[in-house]
Amino acid sequence: MNSSPSGEQAAFYTQPAEILKFLIRHNTVNPPGNEAACINYIKGLLDWAGVQNTIVASDSSRPNLIARIQGQGSAPPLLMYGHIDVVTTANQKWRLNPFVGEELDGYIWGRGALDMKGGIAMMLASIMRARVEGLVPAGDVLLAVLSDEESRSTYGAEYLVTSQAQLFQGVKYAIGEFGGYTSHILRHRFYPIMVSEKQSCGLIASIYGKGGHGAWPERGGIMARLSRFLHSLEHRLPVHITPVAKEQVRCTAEGLPSPLKQTFMQMLIPALTNSVLDTFGGQVRMFDPILHNTVSATTIRGGESANQIPCQVSLGLDCRLLPGFTPNDIIAELKSLAGSDVEYELSYFGGGMPQPDMGLYDTLADILREADPGSTPTPMLFAAVTDARLFAKLGIQTYGFTPLKLPPDINFEQLFHAADERVPVKALSFGTEAIYQLLQRFGE
């Protein structure tokens, strides 16, 4: 270990694209995860740079790493965190091998490039740069590299929050996934910063019938009723304007010229919300799920024999609830949409987060304005869920801040969990600089 890293190796390990390539080459598809080899690689980087770190785990094959840079003690600690497990690539057709981490056409390709090994690479590069340049931040900087986020976080954030809470003593603010990436709306650039997120809720929707022999079709039977239910899910649930979503729409509208600004603001009138969303189309795709509770049918089970009409068919529903809503609320909305022909059972509910503390928001927004003049940062209600909900139990407010300056021709949301996941090399450098600016400014 070098006490003062320098030279070619130091330059290499402050480049997020190079770090990301190695992270992608560790196959950490969850399940089963097997994050240990990737965690040990990260530990090796930090050991070489002389950054204090430790591995904590409830299962040795599913470890987590906590690193700390000592600060001046004039500010509370700042937490940066993210996960290195990824989702499967099964049945996807990729242009390049998803576990090689190749650079092509100015992009790093591979599973996890966006979600979220790219974010981890930027955080690591920022810490390595701080070490190389001798930065002593106002407060300690903690980096938590987590396992198991793509499942239920049992071995990752949940374990740390419930069994290792002392590691985060004094932390009030954190950055994690997702936010700070370019969103293009009508040729204008926006940088949404996640300050709150929806809640995960799983339901089992079951339809019952009398069943019978497959030789005598049952007109209007269980499968026809299933079809009608699935068709009903094509329609939006009711509009709800929550505080963070309202501020996100307002801030976005402020970044648009008239008369687009006035038209965009009509999104906050429930009677007009859906028509405005339809008018703007794909350019405002991210606003649709933050103005409605949503439901997606993801699994189906029914029937045991090819010649027997089943007497029960069940669907797994992935529901995402707006802040303040409960499973009973989404069930009531589904009954209003689809009628009373379906019975619902709660399989899980992730719970929500408190009203966001916006104390770090202005600093993050200023960093992005300076990094990309003419752009507009906005607060964001994230349509999915992250480990932020778990760290909130310790009183830690997470901001989604893994900045990426993206070209207009790349749709960030559509690359999540999809084939050909990739991230621009220049965007990684942009994000690393933004995070490093945060390390310099936090606590000032």
Wavefront OBJ file of the C-alpha trace (Angstrom):
o trace
v 0.000 0.000 0.000
v 1.270 3.457 -0.899
v 0.737 6.062 1.816
v 0.677 8.769 -0.852
v -0.530 7.402 -4.218
v 0.864 9.132 -7.271
v 2.053 8.562 -10.836
v 0.423 6.534 -13.594
v -1.467 4.207 -11.259
v -3.013 7.120 -9.390
v -4.079 8.729 -12.671
v -5.627 5.449 -13.808
v -7.611 4.900 -10.618
v -9.119 8.373 -10.698
v -10.714 7.587 -14.096
v -14.270 6.319 -13.520
v -14.488 4.634 -16.936
v -11.497 2.416 -16.144
v -12.874 1.485 -12.727
v -16.273 0.726 -14.255
v -14.815 -1.706 -16.765
v -13.418 -3.846 -13.955
v -16.637 -3.656 -11.937
v -18.709 -4.854 -14.904
v -16.364 -7.833 -15.387
v -17.483 -9.179 -12.022
v -20.756 -11.000 -12.670
v -22.965 -9.992 -9.744
v -26.383 -10.924 -11.145
v -28.857 -11.159 -8.284
v -29.891 -13.854 -7.608
v -27.528 -15.223 -6.478
v -25.437 -12.037 -6.258
v -22.033 -13.422 -5.319
v -20.794 -9.890 -4.757
v -17.718 -10.907 -2.728
v -15.190 -10.867 -5.576
v -16.308 -7.409 -6.718
v -16.264 -6.076 -3.155
v -12.746 -7.447 -2.681
v -11.617 -5.745 -5.879
v -12.912 -2.418 -4.541
v -11.224 -3.093 -1.211
v -7.946 -3.595 -3.051
v -8.249 -0.181 -4.706
v -8.964 1.523 -1.416
v -6.185 -0.346 0.408
v -3.716 0.738 -2.260
v -4.803 4.351 -1.832
v -4.582 4.177 1.936
v -8.320 4.737 2.470
v -9.634 3.231 5.686
v -12.232 0.535 4.936
v -13.860 -2.531 6.385
v -16.071 -5.355 5.143
v -19.240 -6.198 7.060
v -21.544 -9.059 6.168
v -24.217 -11.368 7.468
v -23.196 -13.823 4.716
v -19.600 -13.951 3.475
v -20.746 -14.313 -0.147
v -22.935 -11.183 0.142
v -20.653 -8.618 1.818
v -20.773 -4.844 2.075
v -17.860 -2.421 2.235
v -17.676 0.738 4.328
v -14.864 3.219 3.620
v -14.103 6.461 5.409
v -12.044 9.542 4.601
v -11.285 11.525 7.723
v -12.488 15.110 7.617
v -11.699 18.218 9.616
v -14.509 17.580 12.099
v -16.223 20.892 11.360
v -19.242 19.253 9.664
v -21.209 16.034 10.138
v -20.300 13.014 8.014
v -21.536 12.748 4.440
v -22.597 9.304 3.219
v -22.256 8.132 -0.392
v -23.690 4.718 -1.178
v -24.752 2.393 -3.938
v -25.098 -1.266 -4.859
v -22.970 -3.533 -7.008
v -25.474 -6.328 -7.608
v -27.241 -6.241 -10.978
v -30.275 -7.774 -12.650
v -30.175 -10.677 -15.064
v -29.450 -10.502 -18.791
v -31.356 -13.733 -19.497
v -33.284 -13.770 -22.793
v -31.934 -10.369 -23.799
v -30.108 -9.780 -27.075
v -27.022 -7.669 -26.482
v -24.800 -6.059 -29.092
v -21.748 -6.746 -26.883
v -21.021 -9.215 -24.104
v -22.700 -7.666 -21.019
v -19.948 -8.823 -18.642
v -16.819 -7.663 -20.479
v -17.070 -3.915 -19.941
v -16.050 -2.921 -23.454
v -15.623 0.653 -24.620
v -17.210 1.312 -28.018
v -18.465 4.484 -29.731
v -17.627 6.546 -26.659
v -19.668 4.360 -24.306
v -18.891 1.726 -21.672
v -21.220 -1.202 -22.358
v -22.356 -3.810 -19.868
v -24.783 -4.831 -17.203
v -24.592 -2.319 -14.394
v -23.128 0.501 -16.491
v -26.057 2.653 -15.322
v -27.624 0.623 -12.515
v -25.460 1.177 -10.685
v -21.827 0.221 -11.081
v -21.350 3.446 -13.027
v -22.414 5.404 -9.956
v -20.073 3.380 -7.735
v -17.218 4.020 -10.187
v -17.816 7.778 -9.988
v -17.887 7.721 -6.189
v -14.715 5.640 -6.063
v -12.942 7.907 -8.559
v -13.913 10.933 -6.441
v -12.506 9.330 -3.304
v -9.322 8.311 -5.105
v -8.918 11.848 -6.415
v -9.450 13.256 -2.925
v -6.708 10.972 -1.673
v -4.319 11.851 -4.509
v -4.889 15.609 -4.171
v -4.837 15.584 -0.382
v -8.365 16.915 0.066
v -9.492 16.983 3.691
v -13.258 17.598 3.621
v -15.111 19.522 6.301
v -16.600 16.318 7.688
v -15.843 12.632 7.284
v -16.902 11.095 3.975
v -18.305 7.575 4.139
v -18.691 5.278 1.149
v -20.969 2.251 1.486
v -20.836 -0.306 -1.329
v -23.835 -2.587 -0.896
v -25.057 -6.007 -1.929
v -28.580 -7.218 -2.662
v -30.403 -4.006 -3.594
v -31.982 -5.623 -6.655
v -33.804 -8.090 -4.421
v -35.004 -6.959 -0.986
v -31.716 -5.554 0.401
v -31.700 -8.278 3.045
v -27.912 -8.733 2.913
v -27.189 -5.097 2.143
v -28.847 -1.928 3.404
v -31.380 -3.704 5.609
v -28.614 -5.618 7.398
v -26.533 -2.467 7.859
v -29.429 -0.377 9.133
v -30.649 -3.007 11.591
v -27.319 -4.494 12.743
v -24.577 -1.962 11.967
v -26.273 1.372 12.610
v -23.301 2.629 14.650
v -21.295 2.906 11.440
v -23.530 5.791 10.340
v -23.602 7.753 13.563
v -24.016 11.477 12.957
v -24.914 11.144 9.269
v -27.790 13.398 8.209
v -27.373 13.527 4.433
v -26.430 10.977 1.796
v -26.189 10.708 -1.980
v -27.174 7.570 -3.832
v -29.178 6.482 -6.851
v -30.712 8.040 -8.989
v -30.620 11.643 -10.088
v -28.577 14.412 -11.605
v -28.779 12.969 -15.121
v -29.805 15.026 -18.157
v -33.466 14.919 -19.091
v -34.276 16.568 -22.431
v -37.691 18.174 -22.836
v -38.339 20.087 -26.069
v -34.618 20.767 -26.558
v -34.205 22.095 -23.016
v -31.919 20.378 -20.492
v -33.078 19.452 -17.001
v -31.310 17.682 -14.140
v -33.814 15.995 -11.793
v -32.385 15.314 -8.314
v -34.217 12.579 -6.419
v -35.480 13.809 -3.037
v -38.269 11.277 -2.510
v -39.480 8.033 -4.022
v -42.559 5.909 -4.458
v -43.339 2.883 -2.308
v -43.165 -0.738 -3.438
v -46.223 -2.913 -2.900
v -46.912 -6.421 -4.142
v -50.408 -7.804 -4.606
v -51.750 -11.168 -5.700
v -54.886 -10.733 -7.786
v -56.958 -13.928 -8.065
v -59.927 -14.808 -10.232
v -62.034 -17.840 -9.382
v -64.328 -19.975 -11.531
v -65.966 -23.401 -11.611
v -63.366 -25.001 -13.907
v -64.132 -28.009 -16.075
v -63.048 -30.177 -19.000
v -61.110 -28.447 -21.773
v -63.254 -30.141 -24.425
v -66.239 -27.986 -23.425
v -65.135 -24.331 -23.598
v -66.567 -22.037 -20.965
v -67.757 -18.884 -22.728
v -67.010 -15.829 -20.614
v -65.170 -18.060 -18.157
v -62.111 -17.570 -16.016
v -59.693 -16.869 -18.857
v -62.021 -14.335 -20.469
v -62.389 -12.595 -17.119
v -58.603 -12.599 -16.757
v -58.333 -10.980 -20.176
v -60.788 -8.254 -19.193
v -58.838 -7.583 -15.996
v -55.535 -7.304 -17.860
v -57.133 -4.992 -20.384
v -58.355 -2.747 -17.564
v -54.753 -2.295 -16.419
v -54.024 -0.480 -19.674
v -55.898 2.498 -18.228
v -54.373 4.995 -15.813
v -55.368 5.054 -12.170
v -56.611 8.374 -10.709
v -54.420 11.487 -10.717
v -52.855 12.588 -7.422
v -50.725 15.730 -6.991
v -48.273 15.142 -4.133
v -45.974 17.921 -2.812
v -42.704 16.741 -4.398
v -44.338 15.985 -7.747
v -45.955 19.434 -7.700
v -42.572 21.089 -7.128
v -40.959 18.932 -9.837
v -43.564 20.002 -12.389
v -43.323 23.658 -11.313
v -39.518 23.771 -11.537
v -39.582 22.056 -14.925
v -42.148 24.511 -16.229
v -39.923 27.402 -15.101
v -37.211 26.066 -17.414
v -39.504 26.181 -20.463
v -40.370 29.249 -22.563
v -43.901 30.606 -22.878
v -46.429 29.380 -23.909
v -45.013 25.902 -23.233
v -44.538 26.881 -19.593
v -48.242 27.612 -19.132
v -49.274 24.430 -20.935
v -46.891 22.354 -18.826
v -48.300 23.815 -15.599
v -51.732 22.513 -16.580
v -50.343 19.107 -15.671
v -51.098 20.110 -12.066
v -54.831 20.438 -12.784
v -56.124 16.868 -12.219
v -58.861 17.206 -14.833
v -56.195 18.109 -17.434
v -53.216 16.028 -16.257
v -53.655 13.055 -18.552
v -54.374 15.113 -21.656
v -51.230 17.208 -21.050
v -49.181 14.037 -20.599
v -50.574 12.664 -23.856
v -49.906 15.943 -25.667
v -46.223 16.039 -24.711
v -45.850 12.284 -25.250
v -42.595 10.437 -24.634
v -40.692 13.595 -23.704
v -42.484 13.687 -20.347
v -42.633 9.948 -19.773
v -41.042 10.332 -16.339
v -43.966 12.463 -15.090
v -46.718 9.909 -15.709
v -45.849 7.540 -12.820
v -45.259 10.347 -10.320
v -48.807 11.639 -10.805
v -50.535 8.274 -10.442
v -50.278 5.110 -8.435
v -49.210 2.430 -10.916
v -49.637 -1.306 -11.313
v -47.927 -3.805 -13.618
v -48.863 -7.462 -13.997
v -45.566 -9.355 -13.740
v -46.324 -13.027 -13.038
v -49.178 -15.418 -13.752
v -50.104 -18.767 -12.244
v -53.057 -20.981 -13.102
v -53.916 -24.365 -14.473
v -52.317 -27.741 -13.852
v -53.313 -29.703 -16.947
v -53.648 -28.895 -20.637
v -57.110 -30.502 -20.824
v -58.581 -28.916 -17.699
v -60.041 -25.433 -17.332
v -58.638 -24.081 -14.055
v -60.844 -22.925 -11.209
v -58.309 -20.247 -10.167
v -55.811 -18.017 -11.895
v -53.581 -15.568 -10.032
v -51.528 -12.598 -11.149
v -48.595 -11.039 -9.372
v -48.964 -7.260 -9.419
v -46.058 -4.862 -8.955
v -47.667 -1.738 -7.516
v -45.842 1.536 -6.919
v -47.610 3.859 -4.509
v -47.207 7.590 -4.214
v -45.992 8.966 -0.866
v -48.711 8.837 1.769
v -50.740 6.084 0.084
v -51.355 2.590 1.499
v -52.067 -0.870 0.044
v -55.754 -0.365 0.850
v -55.718 2.737 -1.333
v -54.363 0.914 -4.379
v -56.786 -1.983 -3.883
v -59.680 0.495 -3.789
v -58.434 2.125 -6.999
v -58.102 -1.257 -8.706
v -61.627 -2.240 -7.685
v -62.923 1.037 -9.072
v -61.061 0.424 -12.336
v -61.617 -3.308 -12.802
v -64.765 -4.047 -10.817
v -65.315 -6.545 -8.013
v -64.545 -9.686 -10.030
v -61.046 -9.991 -8.550
v -59.821 -10.775 -5.045
v -56.602 -9.156 -3.769
v -54.018 -10.351 -1.269
v -51.081 -8.274 -0.017
v -47.734 -10.031 -0.550
v -45.413 -7.226 0.579
v -45.317 -3.504 1.295
v -42.025 -1.642 1.435
v -43.243 1.382 3.359
v -42.465 4.984 2.669
v -40.115 7.818 3.518
v -40.760 10.950 5.569
v -41.295 14.333 3.961
v -37.896 15.207 2.439
v -35.463 17.522 4.170
v -34.238 19.807 1.390
v -31.178 21.027 3.299
v -28.632 19.753 0.751
v -30.693 20.364 -2.363
v -29.485 23.900 -3.140
v -25.822 22.820 -3.000
v -26.442 19.957 -5.430
v -28.490 22.166 -7.755
v -25.781 24.835 -7.787
v -23.139 22.247 -8.710
v -25.200 21.121 -11.700
v -26.000 24.674 -12.859
v -22.301 25.504 -12.861
v -21.360 22.227 -14.571
v -23.891 22.724 -17.383
v -24.769 26.433 -17.778
v -28.244 27.029 -19.149
v -29.672 23.840 -17.654
v -32.370 23.601 -14.979
v -32.059 21.356 -11.896
v -35.343 20.161 -10.392
v -36.349 18.071 -7.380
v -37.601 14.622 -8.359
v -40.017 12.051 -7.026
v -38.428 8.792 -8.194
v -40.905 6.339 -9.726
v -39.055 3.285 -8.389
v -37.570 2.456 -4.974
v -33.993 2.398 -3.713
v -32.153 1.737 -0.471
v -33.027 5.318 0.535
v -36.162 4.029 2.267
v -33.994 1.923 4.585
v -31.411 4.580 5.446
v -34.337 6.892 6.208
v -34.968 4.719 9.275
v -31.714 6.123 10.674
v -32.842 9.681 9.982
v -30.678 9.935 6.868
v -32.042 11.936 3.933
v -30.844 10.544 0.611
v -30.544 12.629 -2.531
v -30.366 10.832 -5.852
v -27.140 12.316 -7.167
v -25.132 10.246 -9.622
v -24.835 12.985 -12.264
v -24.534 12.186 -15.954
v -24.555 14.672 -18.808
v -26.336 12.697 -21.504
v -26.889 13.414 -25.209
v -30.469 13.851 -26.457
v -30.398 10.557 -28.357
v -30.009 8.337 -25.271
v -33.106 7.518 -23.231
v -31.820 7.007 -19.713
v -34.941 5.350 -18.278
v -35.319 2.869 -21.137
v -31.781 1.480 -20.641
v -32.432 0.427 -17.045
v -32.497 -3.369 -16.722
v -32.533 -3.604 -20.517
v -30.283 -4.991 -23.237
v -27.342 -2.831 -24.363
v -27.141 -0.931 -21.078
v -24.357 1.604 -21.514
v -23.053 4.947 -20.318
v -21.026 7.637 -22.123
v -17.413 7.918 -20.993
v -17.709 11.721 -20.947
v -20.811 11.475 -18.756
v -18.856 9.501 -16.159
v -16.207 12.228 -16.049
v -18.921 14.862 -15.704
v -20.487 12.998 -12.770
v -17.188 12.392 -11.033
v -16.354 16.078 -11.163
v -19.784 16.953 -9.750
v -19.370 14.509 -6.857
v -15.877 15.811 -6.175
v -17.302 19.331 -6.054
v -19.720 18.085 -3.400
v -16.868 16.666 -1.311
v -15.222 20.083 -1.453
v -18.343 22.108 -0.655
v -20.202 19.962 1.849
v -20.269 21.592 5.256
v -19.114 25.002 4.049
l 1 2 3 4 5 6 7 8 9 10 11 12 13 14 15 16 17 18 19 20 21 22 23 24 25 26 27 28 29 30 31 32 33 34 35 36 37 38 39 40 41 42 43 44 45 46 47 48 49 50 51 52 53 54 55 56 57 58 59 60 61 62 63 64 65 66 67 68 69 70 71 72 73 74 75 76 77 78 79 80 81 82 83 84 85 86 87 88 89 90 91 92 93 94 95 96 97 98 99 100 101 102 103 104 105 106 107 108 109 110 111 112 113 114 115 116 117 118 119 120 121 122 123 124 125 126 127 128 129 130 131 132 133 134 135 136 137 138 139 140 141 142 143 144 145 146 147 148 149 150 151 152 153 154 155 156 157 158 159 160 161 162 163 164 165 166 167 168 169 170 171 172 173 174 175 176 177 178 179 180 181 182 183 184 185 186 187 188 189 190 191 192 193 194 195 196 197 198 199 200 201 202 203 204 205 206 207 208 209 210 211 212 213 214 215 216 217 218 219 220 221 222 223 224 225 226 227 228 229 230 231 232 233 234 235 236 237 238 239 240 241 242 243 244 245 246 247 248 249 250 251 252 253 254 255 256 257 258 259 260 261 262 263 264 265 266 267 268 269 270 271 272 273 274 275 276 277 278 279 280 281 282 283 284 285 286 287 288 289 290 291 292 293 294 295 296 297 298 299 300 301 302 303 304 305 306 307 308 309 310 311 312 313 314 315 316 317 318 319 320 321 322 323 324 325 326 327 328 329 330 331 332 333 334 335 336 337 338 339 340 341 342 343 344 345 346 347 348 349 350 351 352 353 354 355 356 357 358 359 360 361 362 363 364 365 366 367 368 369 370 371 372 373 374 375 376 377 378 379 380 381 382 383 384 385 386 387 388 389 390 391 392 393 394 395 396 397 398 399 400 401 402 403 404 405 406 407 408 409 410 411 412 413 414 415 416 417 418 419 420 421 422 423 424 425 426 427 428 429 430 431 432 433 434 435 436 437 438 439 440 441 442 443 444
